[in-house]
């Protein structure tokens, strides 16, 4: 039983972090609805994904 709780505590934060990062990345896709040129869309997409990149880096560092 202790081993099951240990695995649950080990994997739950990682799975929740991945789900949250995926949610933030999906919300950044709304920039494609605007009628902008290619570079403006790419710039807006990158700006909207800055929190995703930061959280992904934190997740990768804390994974080990």
PDB file of N, CA, C and O in Angstrom:
ATOM      1  N   UNK A   1       0.825  -1.194   0.000  1.00  0.00           N
ATOM      2  CA  UNK A   1       0.000   0.000   0.000  1.00  0.00           C
ATOM      3  C   UNK A   1       0.866   1.254   0.000  1.00  0.00           C
ATOM      4  O   UNK A   1       0.554   2.221  -0.695  1.00  0.00           O
ATOM      5  N   UNK A   2       1.939   1.247   0.763  1.00  0.00           N
ATOM      6  CA  UNK A   2       2.815   2.401   0.833  1.00  0.00           C
ATOM      7  C   UNK A   2       3.462   2.689  -0.525  1.00  0.00           C
ATOM      8  O   UNK A   2       3.694   3.847  -0.872  1.00  0.00           O
ATOM      9  N   UNK A   3       3.748   1.638  -1.284  1.00  0.00           N
ATOM     10  CA  UNK A   3       4.351   1.806  -2.594  1.00  0.00           C
ATOM     11  C   UNK A   3       3.366   2.455  -3.570  1.00  0.00           C
ATOM     12  O   UNK A   3       3.772   3.254  -4.414  1.00  0.00           O
ATOM     13  N   UNK A   4       2.078   2.120  -3.464  1.00  0.00           N
ATOM     14  CA  UNK A   4       1.063   2.728  -4.328  1.00  0.00           C
ATOM     15  C   UNK A   4       0.923   4.212  -4.034  1.00  0.00           C
ATOM     16  O   UNK A   4       0.812   5.016  -4.959  1.00  0.00           O
ATOM     17  N   UNK A   5       0.927   4.581  -2.781  1.00  0.00           N
ATOM     18  CA  UNK A   5       0.822   6.001  -2.408  1.00  0.00           C
ATOM     19  C   UNK A   5       2.057   6.747  -2.874  1.00  0.00           C
ATOM     20  O   UNK A   5       1.966   7.888  -3.327  1.00  0.00           O
ATOM     21  N   UNK A   6       3.198   6.115  -2.765  1.00  0.00           N
ATOM     22  CA  UNK A   6       4.448   6.730  -3.196  1.00  0.00           C
ATOM     23  C   UNK A   6       4.421   7.014  -4.700  1.00  0.00           C
ATOM     24  O   UNK A   6       4.822   8.092  -5.138  1.00  0.00           O
ATOM     25  N   UNK A   7       3.952   6.053  -5.479  1.00  0.00           N
ATOM     26  CA  UNK A   7       3.849   6.263  -6.930  1.00  0.00           C
ATOM     27  C   UNK A   7       2.826   7.345  -7.260  1.00  0.00           C
ATOM     28  O   UNK A   7       3.034   8.143  -8.174  1.00  0.00           O
ATOM     29  N   UNK A   8       1.737   7.370  -6.525  1.00  0.00           N
ATOM     30  CA  UNK A   8       0.713   8.394  -6.749  1.00  0.00           C
ATOM     31  C   UNK A   8       1.270   9.782  -6.477  1.00  0.00           C
ATOM     32  O   UNK A   8       1.057  10.705  -7.263  1.00  0.00           O
ATOM     33  N   UNK A   9       1.973   9.929  -5.381  1.00  0.00           N
ATOM     34  CA  UNK A   9       2.556  11.229  -5.018  1.00  0.00           C
ATOM     35  C   UNK A   9       3.654  11.601  -5.997  1.00  0.00           C
ATOM     36  O   UNK A   9       3.874  12.786  -6.247  1.00  0.00           O
ATOM     37  N   UNK A  10       4.342  10.632  -6.552  1.00  0.00           N
ATOM     38  CA  UNK A  10       5.424  10.891  -7.513  1.00  0.00           C
ATOM     39  C   UNK A  10       4.878  11.355  -8.862  1.00  0.00           C
ATOM     40  O   UNK A  10       5.411  12.296  -9.450  1.00  0.00           O
ATOM     41  N   UNK A  11       3.828  10.711  -9.357  1.00  0.00           N
ATOM     42  CA  UNK A  11       3.359  10.985 -10.708  1.00  0.00           C
ATOM     43  C   UNK A  11       2.289  12.054 -10.808  1.00  0.00           C
ATOM     44  O   UNK A  11       2.185  12.695 -11.854  1.00  0.00           O
ATOM     45  N   UNK A  12       1.494  12.280  -9.786  1.00  0.00           N
ATOM     46  CA  UNK A  12       0.393  13.238  -9.859  1.00  0.00           C
ATOM     47  C   UNK A  12       0.838  14.658 -10.198  1.00  0.00           C
ATOM     48  O   UNK A  12       0.236  15.264 -11.084  1.00  0.00           O
ATOM     49  N   UNK A  13       1.852  15.223  -9.551  1.00  0.00           N
ATOM     50  CA  UNK A  13       2.254  16.592  -9.920  1.00  0.00           C
ATOM     51  C   UNK A  13       2.781  16.686 -11.344  1.00  0.00           C
ATOM     52  O   UNK A  13       2.572  17.696 -12.015  1.00  0.00           O
ATOM     53  N   UNK A  14       3.450  15.664 -11.803  1.00  0.00           N
ATOM     54  CA  UNK A  14       3.982  15.684 -13.171  1.00  0.00           C
ATOM     55  C   UNK A  14       2.856  15.654 -14.196  1.00  0.00           C
ATOM     56  O   UNK A  14       2.881  16.395 -15.179  1.00  0.00           O
ATOM     57  N   UNK A  15       1.879  14.800 -13.965  1.00  0.00           N
ATOM     58  CA  UNK A  15       0.749  14.700 -14.896  1.00  0.00           C
ATOM     59  C   UNK A  15      -0.069  15.987 -14.879  1.00  0.00           C
ATOM     60  O   UNK A  15      -0.485  16.469 -15.933  1.00  0.00           O
ATOM     61  N   UNK A  16      -0.303  16.544 -13.699  1.00  0.00           N
ATOM     62  CA  UNK A  16      -1.051  17.800 -13.610  1.00  0.00           C
ATOM     63  C   UNK A  16      -0.298  18.941 -14.290  1.00  0.00           C
ATOM     64  O   UNK A  16      -0.918  19.784 -14.938  1.00  0.00           O
ATOM     65  N   UNK A  17       1.014  18.981 -14.154  1.00  0.00           N
ATOM     66  CA  UNK A  17       1.805  20.017 -14.810  1.00  0.00           C
ATOM     67  C   UNK A  17       1.731  19.879 -16.325  1.00  0.00           C
ATOM     68  O   UNK A  17       1.603  20.878 -17.032  1.00  0.00           O
ATOM     69  N   UNK A  18       1.808  18.663 -16.824  1.00  0.00           N
ATOM     70  CA  UNK A  18       1.710  18.439 -18.270  1.00  0.00           C
ATOM     71  C   UNK A  18       0.332  18.848 -18.781  1.00  0.00           C
ATOM     72  O   UNK A  18       0.224  19.467 -19.840  1.00  0.00           O
ATOM     73  N   UNK A  19      -0.713  18.513 -18.048  1.00  0.00           N
ATOM     74  CA  UNK A  19      -2.066  18.905 -18.456  1.00  0.00           C
ATOM     75  C   UNK A  19      -2.240  20.425 -18.446  1.00  0.00           C
ATOM     76  O   UNK A  19      -2.873  20.982 -19.343  1.00  0.00           O
ATOM     77  N   UNK A  20      -1.682  21.095 -17.439  1.00  0.00           N
ATOM     78  CA  UNK A  20      -1.782  22.550 -17.359  1.00  0.00           C
ATOM     79  C   UNK A  20      -1.002  23.213 -18.487  1.00  0.00           C
ATOM     80  O   UNK A  20      -1.482  24.183 -19.074  1.00  0.00           O
ATOM     81  N   UNK A  21       0.180  22.717 -18.801  1.00  0.00           N
ATOM     82  CA  UNK A  21       0.970  23.264 -19.901  1.00  0.00           C
ATOM     83  C   UNK A  21       0.246  23.057 -21.222  1.00  0.00           C
ATOM     84  O   UNK A  21       0.231  23.951 -22.068  1.00  0.00           O
ATOM     85  N   UNK A  22      -0.350  21.896 -21.404  1.00  0.00           N
ATOM     86  CA  UNK A  22      -1.121  21.631 -22.622  1.00  0.00           C
ATOM     87  C   UNK A  22      -2.319  22.566 -22.730  1.00  0.00           C
ATOM     88  O   UNK A  22      -2.624  23.060 -23.816  1.00  0.00           O
ATOM     89  N   UNK A  23      -2.994  22.810 -21.624  1.00  0.00           N
ATOM     90  CA  UNK A  23      -4.129  23.733 -21.615  1.00  0.00           C
ATOM     91  C   UNK A  23      -3.691  25.145 -22.009  1.00  0.00           C
ATOM     92  O   UNK A  23      -4.349  25.795 -22.821  1.00  0.00           O
ATOM     93  N   UNK A  24      -2.596  25.614 -21.444  1.00  0.00           N
ATOM     94  CA  UNK A  24      -2.098  26.948 -21.795  1.00  0.00           C
ATOM     95  C   UNK A  24      -1.700  27.022 -23.267  1.00  0.00           C
ATOM     96  O   UNK A  24      -1.948  28.031 -23.927  1.00  0.00           O
ATOM     97  N   UNK A  25      -1.093  25.971 -23.778  1.00  0.00           N
ATOM     98  CA  UNK A  25      -0.696  25.953 -25.184  1.00  0.00           C
ATOM     99  C   UNK A  25      -1.930  25.966 -26.096  1.00  0.00           C
ATOM    100  O   UNK A  25      -1.916  26.615 -27.142  1.00  0.00           O
ATOM    101  N   UNK A  26      -2.974  25.267 -25.714  1.00  0.00           N
ATOM    102  CA  UNK A  26      -4.197  25.263 -26.514  1.00  0.00           C
ATOM    103  C   UNK A  26      -4.870  26.638 -26.520  1.00  0.00           C
ATOM    104  O   UNK A  26      -5.438  27.056 -27.529  1.00  0.00           O
ATOM    105  N   UNK A  27      -4.801  27.328 -25.394  1.00  0.00           N
ATOM    106  CA  UNK A  27      -5.407  28.662 -25.322  1.00  0.00           C
ATOM    107  C   UNK A  27      -4.654  29.683 -26.179  1.00  0.00           C
ATOM    108  O   UNK A  27      -5.218  30.707 -26.562  1.00  0.00           O
ATOM    109  N   UNK A  28      -3.396  29.408 -26.476  1.00  0.00           N
ATOM    110  CA  UNK A  28      -2.617  30.339 -27.292  1.00  0.00           C
ATOM    111  C   UNK A  28      -2.931  30.197 -28.785  1.00  0.00           C
ATOM    112  O   UNK A  28      -2.469  31.001 -29.594  1.00  0.00           O
ATOM    113  N   UNK A  29      -3.696  29.201 -29.140  1.00  0.00           N
ATOM    114  CA  UNK A  29      -4.029  29.005 -30.557  1.00  0.00           C
ATOM    115  C   UNK A  29      -5.049  30.006 -31.071  1.00  0.00           C
ATOM    116  O   UNK A  29      -5.328  30.032 -32.269  1.00  0.00           O
ATOM    117  N   UNK A  30      -5.613  30.831 -30.196  1.00  0.00           N
ATOM    118  CA  UNK A  30      -6.603  31.800 -30.640  1.00  0.00           C
ATOM    119  C   UNK A  30      -5.996  32.920 -31.488  1.00  0.00           C
ATOM    120  O   UNK A  30      -6.740  33.672 -32.118  1.00  0.00           O
ATOM    121  N   UNK A  31      -4.676  33.051 -31.520  1.00  0.00           N
ATOM    122  CA  UNK A  31      -4.063  34.102 -32.329  1.00  0.00           C
ATOM    123  C   UNK A  31      -4.252  33.839 -33.820  1.00  0.00           C
ATOM    124  O   UNK A  31      -4.119  34.759 -34.628  1.00  0.00           O
ATOM    125  N   UNK A  32      -4.558  32.612 -34.193  1.00  0.00           N
ATOM    126  CA  UNK A  32      -4.749  32.297 -35.603  1.00  0.00           C
ATOM    127  C   UNK A  32      -6.116  32.750 -36.119  1.00  0.00           C
ATOM    128  O   UNK A  32      -6.383  32.658 -37.317  1.00  0.00           O
ATOM    129  N   UNK A  33      -6.972  33.231 -35.238  1.00  0.00           N
ATOM    130  CA  UNK A  33      -8.288  33.711 -35.662  1.00  0.00           C
ATOM    131  C   UNK A  33      -8.227  35.135 -36.220  1.00  0.00           C
ATOM    132  O   UNK A  33      -9.107  35.545 -36.976  1.00  0.00           O
ATOM    133  N   UNK A  34      -7.200  35.877 -35.851  1.00  0.00           N
ATOM    134  CA  UNK A  34      -7.087  37.252 -36.305  1.00  0.00           C
ATOM    135  C   UNK A  34      -6.543  37.304 -37.724  1.00  0.00           C
ATOM    136  O   UNK A  34      -5.787  36.429 -38.146  1.00  0.00           O
ATOM    137  N   UNK A  35      -6.934  38.331 -38.444  1.00  0.00           N
ATOM    138  CA  UNK A  35      -6.458  38.487 -39.816  1.00  0.00           C
ATOM    139  C   UNK A  35      -5.209  39.363 -39.813  1.00  0.00           C
ATOM    140  O   UNK A  35      -5.270  40.565 -40.067  1.00  0.00           O
ATOM    141  N   UNK A  36      -4.088  38.736 -39.521  1.00  0.00           N
ATOM    142  CA  UNK A  36      -2.795  39.396 -39.493  1.00  0.00           C
ATOM    143  C   UNK A  36      -1.895  38.716 -40.518  1.00  0.00           C
ATOM    144  O   UNK A  36      -2.224  37.652 -41.042  1.00  0.00           O
ATOM    145  N   UNK A  37      -0.761  39.340 -40.793  1.00  0.00           N
ATOM    146  CA  UNK A  37       0.161  38.666 -41.698  1.00  0.00           C
ATOM    147  C   UNK A  37       0.916  37.578 -40.934  1.00  0.00           C
ATOM    148  O   UNK A  37       0.767  37.425 -39.721  1.00  0.00           O
ATOM    149  N   UNK A  38       1.718  36.840 -41.666  1.00  0.00           N
ATOM    150  CA  UNK A  38       2.371  35.658 -41.103  1.00  0.00           C
ATOM    151  C   UNK A  38       3.261  36.008 -39.913  1.00  0.00           C
ATOM    152  O   UNK A  38       3.207  35.333 -38.885  1.00  0.00           O
ATOM    153  N   UNK A  39       4.071  37.045 -40.040  1.00  0.00           N
ATOM    154  CA  UNK A  39       5.023  37.387 -38.975  1.00  0.00           C
ATOM    155  C   UNK A  39       4.323  37.934 -37.745  1.00  0.00           C
ATOM    156  O   UNK A  39       4.786  37.699 -36.628  1.00  0.00           O
ATOM    157  N   UNK A  40       3.242  38.644 -37.909  1.00  0.00           N
ATOM    158  CA  UNK A  40       2.489  39.122 -36.756  1.00  0.00           C
ATOM    159  C   UNK A  40       1.842  37.959 -36.007  1.00  0.00           C
ATOM    160  O   UNK A  40       1.807  37.947 -34.777  1.00  0.00           O
ATOM    161  N   UNK A  41       1.337  36.996 -36.748  1.00  0.00           N
ATOM    162  CA  UNK A  41       0.739  35.812 -36.120  1.00  0.00           C
ATOM    163  C   UNK A  41       1.800  35.015 -35.375  1.00  0.00           C
ATOM    164  O   UNK A  41       1.563  34.575 -34.250  1.00  0.00           O
ATOM    165  N   UNK A  42       2.975  34.820 -35.989  1.00  0.00           N
ATOM    166  CA  UNK A  42       4.043  34.072 -35.327  1.00  0.00           C
ATOM    167  C   UNK A  42       4.543  34.804 -34.082  1.00  0.00           C
ATOM    168  O   UNK A  42       4.831  34.175 -33.065  1.00  0.00           O
ATOM    169  N   UNK A  43       4.645  36.125 -34.161  1.00  0.00           N
ATOM    170  CA  UNK A  43       5.058  36.900 -32.991  1.00  0.00           C
ATOM    171  C   UNK A  43       4.049  36.796 -31.862  1.00  0.00           C
ATOM    172  O   UNK A  43       4.426  36.603 -30.706  1.00  0.00           O
ATOM    173  N   UNK A  44       2.780  36.922 -32.185  1.00  0.00           N
ATOM    174  CA  UNK A  44       1.734  36.810 -31.163  1.00  0.00           C
ATOM    175  C   UNK A  44       1.703  35.396 -30.580  1.00  0.00           C
ATOM    176  O   UNK A  44       1.504  35.219 -29.379  1.00  0.00           O
ATOM    177  N   UNK A  45       1.898  34.399 -31.433  1.00  0.00           N
ATOM    178  CA  UNK A  45       1.904  33.016 -30.964  1.00  0.00           C
ATOM    179  C   UNK A  45       3.066  32.773 -30.003  1.00  0.00           C
ATOM    180  O   UNK A  45       2.893  32.114 -28.978  1.00  0.00           O
ATOM    181  N   UNK A  46       4.229  33.292 -30.322  1.00  0.00           N
ATOM    182  CA  UNK A  46       5.380  33.124 -29.440  1.00  0.00           C
ATOM    183  C   UNK A  46       5.191  33.876 -28.121  1.00  0.00           C
ATOM    184  O   UNK A  46       5.549  33.364 -27.060  1.00  0.00           O
ATOM    185  N   UNK A  47       4.639  35.069 -28.183  1.00  0.00           N
ATOM    186  CA  UNK A  47       4.403  35.836 -26.959  1.00  0.00           C
ATOM    187  C   UNK A  47       3.385  35.128 -26.070  1.00  0.00           C
ATOM    188  O   UNK A  47       3.536  35.098 -24.849  1.00  0.00           O
ATOM    189  N   UNK A  48       2.359  34.563 -26.679  1.00  0.00           N
ATOM    190  CA  UNK A  48       1.357  33.846 -25.887  1.00  0.00           C
ATOM    191  C   UNK A  48       1.927  32.566 -25.278  1.00  0.00           C
ATOM    192  O   UNK A  48       1.417  32.079 -24.269  1.00  0.00           O
ATOM    193  N   UNK A  49       2.967  32.028 -25.879  1.00  0.00           N
ATOM    194  CA  UNK A  49       3.541  30.776 -25.385  1.00  0.00           C
ATOM    195  C   UNK A  49       4.722  30.964 -24.447  1.00  0.00           C
ATOM    196  O   UNK A  49       5.325  29.970 -24.043  1.00  0.00           O
ATOM    197  N   UNK A  50       5.079  32.181 -24.083  1.00  0.00           N
ATOM    198  CA  UNK A  50       6.178  32.397 -23.138  1.00  0.00           C
ATOM    199  C   UNK A  50       5.916  31.672 -21.815  1.00  0.00           C
ATOM    200  O   UNK A  50       6.823  31.003 -21.320  1.00  0.00           O
ATOM    201  N   UNK A  51       4.723  31.770 -21.216  1.00  0.00           N
ATOM    202  CA  UNK A  51       4.492  31.001 -19.975  1.00  0.00           C
ATOM    203  C   UNK A  51       4.610  29.488 -20.183  1.00  0.00           C
ATOM    204  O   UNK A  51       5.043  28.770 -19.282  1.00  0.00           O
ATOM    205  N   UNK A  52       4.233  29.013 -21.350  1.00  0.00           N
ATOM    206  CA  UNK A  52       4.348  27.583 -21.644  1.00  0.00           C
ATOM    207  C   UNK A  52       5.813  27.170 -21.650  1.00  0.00           C
ATOM    208  O   UNK A  52       6.177  26.142 -21.079  1.00  0.00           O
ATOM    209  N   UNK A  53       6.658  27.978 -22.302  1.00  0.00           N
ATOM    210  CA  UNK A  53       8.084  27.651 -22.360  1.00  0.00           C
ATOM    211  C   UNK A  53       8.719  27.682 -20.978  1.00  0.00           C
ATOM    212  O   UNK A  53       9.545  26.830 -20.650  1.00  0.00           O
ATOM    213  N   UNK A  54       8.336  28.660 -20.170  1.00  0.00           N
ATOM    214  CA  UNK A  54       8.886  28.762 -18.811  1.00  0.00           C
ATOM    215  C   UNK A  54       8.448  27.568 -17.963  1.00  0.00           C
ATOM    216  O   UNK A  54       9.270  26.948 -17.287  1.00  0.00           O
ATOM    217  N   UNK A  55       7.164  27.248 -17.999  1.00  0.00           N
ATOM    218  CA  UNK A  55       6.677  26.110 -17.213  1.00  0.00           C
ATOM    219  C   UNK A  55       7.245  24.785 -17.702  1.00  0.00           C
ATOM    220  O   UNK A  55       7.504  23.884 -16.904  1.00  0.00           O
ATOM    221  N   UNK A  56       7.438  24.669 -19.001  1.00  0.00           N
ATOM    222  CA  UNK A  56       8.044  23.455 -19.549  1.00  0.00           C
ATOM    223  C   UNK A  56       9.484  23.311 -19.081  1.00  0.00           C
ATOM    224  O   UNK A  56       9.924  22.208 -18.754  1.00  0.00           O
ATOM    225  N   UNK A  57      10.221  24.419 -19.046  1.00  0.00           N
ATOM    226  CA  UNK A  57      11.596  24.371 -18.548  1.00  0.00           C
ATOM    227  C   UNK A  57      11.625  23.999 -17.068  1.00  0.00           C
ATOM    228  O   UNK A  57      12.454  23.192 -16.647  1.00  0.00           O
ATOM    229  N   UNK A  58      10.726  24.581 -16.280  1.00  0.00           N
ATOM    230  CA  UNK A  58      10.658  24.237 -14.845  1.00  0.00           C
ATOM    231  C   UNK A  58      10.310  22.769 -14.665  1.00  0.00           C
ATOM    232  O   UNK A  58      10.885  22.095 -13.810  1.00  0.00           O
ATOM    233  N   UNK A  59       9.377  22.272 -15.460  1.00  0.00           N
ATOM    234  CA  UNK A  59       8.995  20.858 -15.356  1.00  0.00           C
ATOM    235  C   UNK A  59      10.168  19.954 -15.716  1.00  0.00           C
ATOM    236  O   UNK A  59      10.415  18.963 -15.029  1.00  0.00           O
ATOM    237  N   UNK A  60      10.889  20.279 -16.777  1.00  0.00           N
ATOM    238  CA  UNK A  60      12.013  19.439 -17.182  1.00  0.00           C
ATOM    239  C   UNK A  60      13.137  19.457 -16.146  1.00  0.00           C
ATOM    240  O   UNK A  60      13.768  18.432 -15.886  1.00  0.00           O
ATOM    241  N   UNK A  61      13.381  20.633 -15.556  1.00  0.00           N
ATOM    242  CA  UNK A  61      14.421  20.721 -14.529  1.00  0.00           C
ATOM    243  C   UNK A  61      14.003  19.954 -13.281  1.00  0.00           C
ATOM    244  O   UNK A  61      14.815  19.239 -12.693  1.00  0.00           O
ATOM    245  N   UNK A  62      12.754  20.093 -12.875  1.00  0.00           N
ATOM    246  CA  UNK A  62      12.310  19.443 -11.641  1.00  0.00           C
ATOM    247  C   UNK A  62      12.029  17.953 -11.842  1.00  0.00           C
ATOM    248  O   UNK A  62      11.880  17.228 -10.859  1.00  0.00           O
ATOM    249  N   UNK A  63      11.953  17.485 -13.063  1.00  0.00           N
ATOM    250  CA  UNK A  63      11.661  16.081 -13.311  1.00  0.00           C
ATOM    251  C   UNK A  63      12.750  15.189 -12.718  1.00  0.00           C
ATOM    252  O   UNK A  63      12.468  14.114 -12.189  1.00  0.00           O
ATOM    253  N   UNK A  64      13.967  15.639 -12.811  1.00  0.00           N
ATOM    254  CA  UNK A  64      15.086  14.833 -12.284  1.00  0.00           C
ATOM    255  C   UNK A  64      15.121  15.010 -10.822  1.00  0.00           C
ATOM    256  O   UNK A  64      15.976  14.432 -10.151  1.00  0.00           O
TER     257      UNK A  64
END
